[in-house]
Amino acid sequence: MDLNQLTLFVAVAEGASFSSAAKKLGLPKSSVSRGIARLESSLGVQLIHRTTRRVSLSTAGQALYERVSPMLLALRKSVGELPELEEEPSGVLRLTSVVDWGTTVLAEVITRFVARYPAVKVDLHLDNRVVDLVAEGFDAALRLAIAPLKDSSLRARRLGVLSLRLYASPAYLARRGTPRHPRELSSHTWVSFRSPKPFRLVGPGETLLMPQDGAIVCDDMFFMREALRQGAGVGFLPTMLAEQEVAEGRLVALLPKWSMPAGSVWFVSTAERHMPRKVAAFRDFLLETLKQRSFPM
């Protein structure tokens, strides 16, 4: 039994003619007639009595109409109430973001977003691991990466560039001295971000690899910033986390001609043919906000 055939049948029953059903559905009269004939053939029963002027329902047709009509009405109502078919974005938007960027930037962005779209609720998870969006039920992620994302099952939009520099506290430098060249860093104590690969330090005419063998190793940039402020050693931080510390004298930027390759902040979502309205609305709002405001990157 075909849902389209049932829709044709209900339209004929309610209009009491093939012509009115065809006009209501925007179909040729012949298509409506063939659809009803196929439905009767599949059920093995006559549903409609045909005359030259009008049609009427058989006993079986009346019984089918009484059962099917409310079902089709409920189905149309349910489909029409789907959040993604509403003009305004709505529903729960599940996001995941790296901790430092999410904490620094997203609090303001999300606050303004839910004020603009009150029918959307945001469920934010801060996590530095690469989350499987589909397996864990997330709509989108904000990720940091040096190289472009290559997963064909995902859709990615670059939001901006994230720069990293080397920092230490004035107290640490007073004890251990200020390095003038990266090769002097081997004699210093490191606070390192957990990574299986060494950091690349790019400077005038050369690139050096800095191994991850710090006295303190962690996976949270806020902890690293606090450890550096306490004089634990030297380490890399995103400039957005360190600028205020440098301005207020709690950290010192080292080796001004040397830096790590810039990373990018990406908005990542599943590569669905039709992006949900709430996801597209947040992506566009985030891009708009980043353009308008001078968020540190």
Beta strands, then each sheet from edge to edge (+ up, - down):
strand 1: 48-50
strand 2: 55-57
strand 3: 91-97
strand 4: 120-126
strand 5: 140-145
strand 6: 154-162
strand 7: 164-168
strand 8: 191-193
strand 9: 199-203
strand 10: 206-210
strand 11: 216-218
strand 12: 235-238
strand 13: 252-254
strand 14: 263-270
sheet 1: 1+ 2-
sheet 2: 4+ 3+ 5+ 14- 6+
sheet 3: 12+ 7- 13+
sheet 4: 8+ 11+
sheet 5: 9+ 10-
end
